[in-house]
Amino acid sequence: MNYQHLLEQGQEYVLSFYKSHDTSSLLYHNREHTEDVAGAVIKIANHYQLADDDFFVVMAAAWFHDLGYMVDVKVHEEKGAELAMAFFGEKQLDKKHLDAIKSCIMATRMPQMPANLLEQIICDADLFHLGTGDFKEKDKLLFKEVRLLHNADISKAHWLEKSIAFVENHTYHTDYCRLLLNDGKQQNIKYLKKRLEKEQKKSEKEKNKEDKALAHPSGDIKYGATIIEEYHAPKTEESKSEKKKKEKEKPEKGIETMFRISSSNHQRLSDMADNKAHIMITVNSIILSAIISLLLRRLSEYGYLVWPTFILLAVSLLAMTFSILSTRPSIPAGNFTREDVDNKKVNLLFFGNFYKSALDDYNYGMQKMMEDRDFLYGSLIRDVYAQGVVLGRKYRLLRIAYNIFMFGLIGSVIAFAIASAFFGSVPTEIPAK
């Protein structure tokens, strides 16, 4: 089957569908959004080098995923999937690919729960803008669209709170998008928080008012709430005091950066130490091989070189020993108790403290640590400190190894020179007659 030709036909159908329907109220979920999602799908799919039929499935889903907004906003994913099934069904597409397209479209429903790579790609493409510079404009368009579509009187401050909560709780599903967009998403969160701060200062009196957006003019409260909550809200409503408390308990970006940089610097220094030890071990292995294979067999002929050879042999062995000691791992017992967790005495960020423990105990400890700011920061501090202690030991042993090698090599050369000068004799060859 010619998937490219079939995809072009689907694209033409979608574009003509937009032209033949009223989209004046679709300020965000319009043709431009669909084209943006299709473009994002191409970027992600090319990274994963999808097969032709898989690429066709995810692209078809991208074109049809929001077409249902022009049919029934309440169930737009289902309607978009129905339109895709009807169109591609007429084109004699097999059931396997029809079902895959439908699954991809339904995976974009909030909260997103993709079950495979294709669904992950369409989900990430649908919210690709959260980590790009287009987010600011698109968030404003979505705000206007919700107010227009549902005749909802939503304050800017309340919308910004919902947007911040949504973006903070959102996670990209593909590694590609996490690497590409997470930094941009953090910048957009900062932008939203600055806007919210300005909005709160501008309208201090409206701080504690209930948002009127949860009520539809027709009295369908559930429907109005669904539209707002579906896109932006966490599933449980919290008081603002609780939100502020949780906000304070979250690690600040600067602190996170400090720990990340410290840890990466320690890791880089550890890699450098391992490379230095590797060089020392390799060089001394060569020297030992030369001594054993060449010098030791000739000592009976050159007795005056016994002590210089012994010195060089000892130097190489000692240098190798300290180099090996610097890289030799030291692993703790590997288990802990829940009492250790409750008393905050264990660092679960280091595998050596939990590799023999049960998964339930480890999960218990990690949940406790994530809920407790002091426990989390304390573990991070202990982890960085432990890395520093290990580094100090590595470099101390390496310094000893290099000193032994440097001074021992000098002493060995001097010993060979003295032995040759004072005790050796230069053999002379008798020319043949």
C-alpha positions in Angstrom: 0.0 0.0 0.0 1.2 3.5 -0.9 1.1 5.1 2.6 2.5 8.4 1.4 -0.3 8.9 -1.1 -3.0 7.8 1.4 -1.6 10.3 4.0 -1.7 13.1 1.4 -5.3 12.3 0.7 -6.1 12.3 4.5 -4.3 15.7 4.8 -6.4 17.2 2.0 -9.6 15.9 3.6 -8.7 17.5 7.0 -7.9 20.8 5.4 -11.1 20.9 3.4 -13.0 19.9 6.5 -11.7 23.0 8.3 -12.7 25.2 5.3 -16.2 23.8 5.2 -16.9 24.3 9.0 -17.2 27.3 11.2 -14.0 27.6 13.2 -14.4 31.2 14.3 -14.6 30.1 18.0 -11.6 27.7 17.7 -8.8 30.2 18.4 -6.5 27.4 19.6 -7.7 24.1 18.4 -7.8 25.1 14.8 -6.0 24.3 11.5 -2.8 26.0 12.6 -2.6 23.8 15.8 -3.2 20.7 13.7 -0.4 21.6 11.3 1.9 22.4 14.3 1.2 18.9 15.8 1.8 17.2 12.4 5.1 19.1 12.2 6.1 18.1 15.7 5.2 14.4 14.9 7.6 14.5 11.9 10.4 15.8 14.1 9.9 13.1 16.8 9.2 10.3 14.4 12.3 11.0 12.3 14.4 10.8 15.5 13.1 7.3 16.2 13.3 6.3 12.5 9.9 4.8 12.3 8.9 2.2 9.7 6.7 3.5 6.9 3.4 2.1 8.2 4.1 3.4 11.8 4.9 6.8 10.4 1.7 6.8 8.5 -0.3 5.8 11.6 1.0 8.5 13.8 0.8 11.2 11.1 -2.8 10.2 10.3 -3.7 10.5 13.9 -2.0 13.9 14.1 -4.2 15.3 11.2 -7.4 13.9 12.6 -6.9 14.2 16.4 -8.7 17.5 16.9 -11.2 17.3 14.0 -13.9 16.4 16.4 -13.9 19.9 17.9 -16.1 20.9 14.9 -18.5 18.0 15.7 -18.9 17.8 19.5 -16.5 19.5 21.8 -17.4 17.3 24.7 -16.2 14.1 23.0 -13.9 15.5 20.3 -11.4 12.7 20.5 -14.1 10.1 19.9 -15.5 12.1 17.0 -12.1 12.7 15.5 -11.4 9.0 15.7 -14.7 8.2 14.0 -13.9 10.6 11.1 -10.5 9.0 10.7 -12.1 5.5 10.7 -14.7 6.5 8.2 -12.2 8.1 5.8 -9.5 5.5 5.9 -12.0 2.7 6.0 -13.3 3.8 2.6 -9.7 3.7 1.4 -9.5 0.0 2.3 -7.0 0.4 5.1 -6.6 -2.8 7.1 -8.1 -3.1 10.6 -4.7 -3.3 12.3 -3.8 0.2 11.1 -7.3 1.6 11.6 -7.2 0.5 15.2 -3.7 1.9 15.7 -4.8 5.3 14.4 -7.8 5.3 16.7 -5.7 4.4 19.7 -3.3 7.2 18.9 -6.1 9.8 18.7 -7.7 8.5 21.9 -4.3 8.6 23.7 -4.3 12.5 23.4 -7.3 12.6 25.9 -6.4 14.1 29.2 -4.9 12.8 31.3 -2.6 11.3 28.7 -1.7 7.6 29.2 0.1 6.4 26.1 0.6 2.6 25.8 3.3 2.5 23.2 5.9 4.6 21.3 3.4 5.8 18.6 1.0 7.0 21.2 3.8 8.6 23.1 4.8 10.5 20.0 1.4 11.9 19.3 0.9 12.8 22.9 4.2 14.7 23.1 3.5 16.4 19.7 0.1 17.6 20.9 1.7 19.4 23.8 5.0 20.1 22.1 4.4 23.9 22.6 4.8 23.6 26.4 8.5 23.6 25.9 8.9 26.1 23.1 8.8 29.9 22.6 5.3 29.6 21.1 3.8 28.7 24.5 3.1 32.3 25.6 1.0 33.1 22.6 -0.7 29.6 22.5 -1.6 29.8 26.2 -3.3 33.1 25.6 -5.2 31.7 22.6 -6.4 28.7 24.6 -7.6 31.1 27.4 -9.6 33.1 24.9 -11.0 30.0 23.3 -12.2 28.5 26.5 -14.0 31.7 27.5 -15.5 32.0 24.0 -16.5 28.4 23.5 -18.1 27.9 26.9 -19.1 31.5 27.7 -17.0 31.2 30.9 -16.0 34.2 32.9 -12.5 33.0 33.9 -10.2 35.5 35.6 -6.6 35.7 34.3 -5.2 34.9 37.7 -7.2 31.7 38.0 -6.3 30.6 34.5 -2.6 31.2 35.2 -2.8 29.2 38.4 -4.3 26.3 36.4 -1.7 26.7 33.7 1.1 26.6 36.2 -0.3 23.5 37.8 -0.8 21.7 34.5 2.6 22.5 33.1 4.4 21.6 36.4 2.6 18.2 36.5 3.1 17.5 32.9 5.9 15.0 31.8 6.9 14.3 28.2 6.8 10.6 27.4 9.6 10.3 24.8 13.3 10.8 25.7 13.7 13.0 22.7 11.2 15.6 23.9 12.4 15.4 27.5 15.9 16.3 26.3 14.8 18.9 23.8 11.9 20.7 25.7 12.3 20.3 29.4 14.5 23.4 29.8 12.1 25.4 27.7 9.2 24.2 29.8 10.9 25.4 32.9 11.4 28.8 31.4 7.7 28.9 30.5 6.7 28.0 34.1 8.8 31.0 35.3 7.0 33.2 32.7 3.6 32.0 34.0 4.6 32.7 37.6 5.7 36.2 36.8 2.5 36.9 35.0 0.5 35.5 37.9 2.4 37.6 40.4 1.6 40.7 38.4 -2.0 39.7 38.0 -2.4 39.1 41.8 -0.9 42.5 42.5 -3.2 44.1 40.0 -6.4 42.6 41.4 -5.7 41.9 45.1 -9.4 41.9 46.0 -10.2 39.0 43.7 -7.7 36.7 45.3 -10.2 34.6 47.3 -13.1 34.7 44.9 -14.5 31.5 43.4 -13.8 31.1 39.7 -17.1 31.5 37.8 -15.7 29.3 35.0 -17.1 26.2 36.6 -20.7 27.1 35.8 -22.0 26.8 32.3 -24.8 29.4 31.4 -27.2 26.5 30.7 -26.6 25.2 34.2 -24.5 22.2 33.1 -21.9 22.7 35.9 -20.2 19.3 35.3 -19.6 20.2 31.7 -18.0 23.5 32.4 -15.8 22.0 35.0 -14.8 19.2 32.7 -13.5 21.6 30.1 -11.3 23.5 32.5 -10.1 20.6 34.6 -9.5 18.4 31.5 -6.8 20.7 30.2 -5.3 22.5 33.1 -6.4 21.3 36.6 -5.0 18.6 38.9 -7.7 16.2 39.9 -8.1 17.5 43.5 -8.8 21.1 44.4 -6.5 22.5 47.0 -6.7 25.7 49.1 -4.3 28.5 48.2 -2.6 28.2 51.6 -1.9 24.5 50.9 -0.6 25.4 47.4 1.7 28.0 48.8 2.9 25.6 51.4 3.6 22.9 48.8 5.3 25.6 46.6 7.7 26.4 49.4 8.4 22.8 50.0 9.4 22.2 46.4 13.2 22.4 45.7 14.2 25.7 44.3 15.7 25.8 40.8 19.0 27.3 42.1 19.4 24.7 44.8 18.7 21.9 42.3 21.3 23.4 39.9 23.8 23.6 42.7 23.4 19.9 43.6 23.4 18.9 39.9 26.6 20.8 39.1 28.3 19.5 42.3 27.4 15.9 41.5 28.5 16.2 37.8 31.8 17.9 38.8 32.5 15.0 41.2 31.6 12.5 38.6 33.9 14.2 36.1 36.8 14.3 38.6 36.2 10.6 39.4 36.4 9.7 35.7 39.7 11.7 35.5 41.1 9.8 38.5 40.1 6.5 36.9 41.8 7.5 33.7 45.0 8.4 35.5 45.0 5.1 37.4 44.5 3.3 34.1 47.5 5.0 32.6 49.6 4.2 35.7 48.6 0.5 35.6 49.2 0.2 31.9 52.7 1.8 32.0 53.8 -0.2 35.0 52.4 -3.4 33.4 54.7 -2.8 30.4 57.7 -2.1 32.6 57.1 -5.3 34.7 56.7 -7.4 31.5 60.0 -6.0 30.2 61.8 -6.7 33.5 60.5 -10.2 33.8 61.1 -11.2 30.1 64.4 -9.4 29.6 66.4 -8.4 32.7 65.6 -11.3 35.1 67.0 -13.9 32.6 70.2 -12.0 32.1 71.0 -11.3 35.7 73.4 -14.3 35.9 75.5 -12.6 33.3 75.2 -9.1 34.7 75.2 -9.6 38.5 75.9 -5.9 39.1 72.4 -5.0 37.8 70.6 -7.1 40.5 69.9 -4.1 42.9 68.9 -1.6 40.2 66.5 -4.2 38.7 65.1 -5.0 42.2 64.5 -1.3 42.8 62.7 -0.8 39.5 60.6 -3.9 40.1 59.6 -2.7 43.5 58.7 0.7 42.2 56.5 -0.7 39.5 54.7 -3.1 41.9 54.1 -0.3 44.5 52.9 2.2 41.9 50.5 -0.4 40.4 49.3 -1.5 43.8 48.3 2.1 44.9 46.7 2.7 41.5 44.6 -0.4 41.8 43.6 0.5 45.4 42.5 3.9 44.2 40.0 2.4 41.8 39.0 -0.7 43.9 35.2 -0.3 44.8 34.1 -0.4 48.4 30.4 -1.4 48.7 28.4 -1.1 51.9 26.1 -3.8 53.3 23.3 -2.8 50.9 20.3 -2.9 53.1 18.4 -0.6 55.5 15.4 -0.7 57.8 12.2 1.4 57.7 13.3 2.7 61.1 16.4 4.2 59.4 14.1 5.9 56.9 11.8 7.3 59.7 14.9 8.6 61.5 16.4 10.0 58.2 19.6 8.0 58.7 19.9 6.4 55.3 20.9 7.9 52.0 18.8 6.2 49.3 20.4 8.1 46.5 23.4 5.7 46.6 22.8 2.2 45.3 25.2 0.7 47.9 22.7 1.5 50.7 19.7 -0.4 49.2 20.8 -3.0 46.5 20.0 -5.9 48.9 16.7 -4.4 50.2 13.2 -5.3 49.1 11.4 -3.1 46.5 8.6 -2.3 49.0 11.1 -1.0 51.5 12.9 1.0 48.9 9.6 2.4 47.6 8.6 3.3 51.1 11.9 5.1 51.7 11.7 7.0 48.4 8.1 8.1 49.0 9.1 9.4 52.5 12.1 11.2 51.1 10.1 12.9 48.3 7.5 14.1 50.8 10.0 15.5 53.3 12.1 18.5 52.1 14.6 18.2 54.9 15.0 14.4 54.3 15.5 15.0 50.5 18.0 17.8 50.9 19.8 15.9 53.7 20.1 12.9 51.4 21.5 15.1 48.6 24.0 16.7 50.9 25.1 13.3 52.2 25.4 12.0 48.7 27.6 14.9 47.5 29.7 14.6 50.7 30.2 10.9 50.2 31.3 11.5 46.6 33.8 14.0 47.9 35.1 11.5 50.5 35.6 8.9 47.8 37.3 11.4 45.5 39.6 12.4 48.3 40.7 8.8 48.9 41.1 8.2 45.1 43.3 11.2 44.6 45.3 10.6 47.8 46.2 7.1 46.7 46.9 8.3 43.1 49.2 11.0 44.4 51.2 8.3 46.3 51.3 6.1 43.2 52.6 8.9 41.0 55.1 10.0 43.6 56.4 6.4 44.0 56.6 6.1 40.2 58.3 9.5 39.6 60.9 9.3 42.4 61.4 5.6 42.0 62.0 5.8 38.3 64.5 8.5 38.9 66.2 6.4 41.6 66.2 3.3 39.4 67.8 5.2 36.5 70.5 6.6 38.9 71.0 3.1 40.3 71.5 1.6 36.8 73.9 4.4 35.9 76.0 3.9 39.0 76.0 0.1 38.7 77.1 0.3 35.0 79.7 3.0 35.7 81.4 1.4 38.6 80.7 -2.3 38.4 80.0 -3.0 34.8 82.4 -3.8 32.0 81.8 -3.0 28.4 82.3 -6.2 26.4 84.5 -5.8 23.3 84.1 -7.7 20.1 87.2 -9.4 18.6 87.1 -8.8 14.9 87.1 -12.0 12.9 90.2 -12.8 10.9 
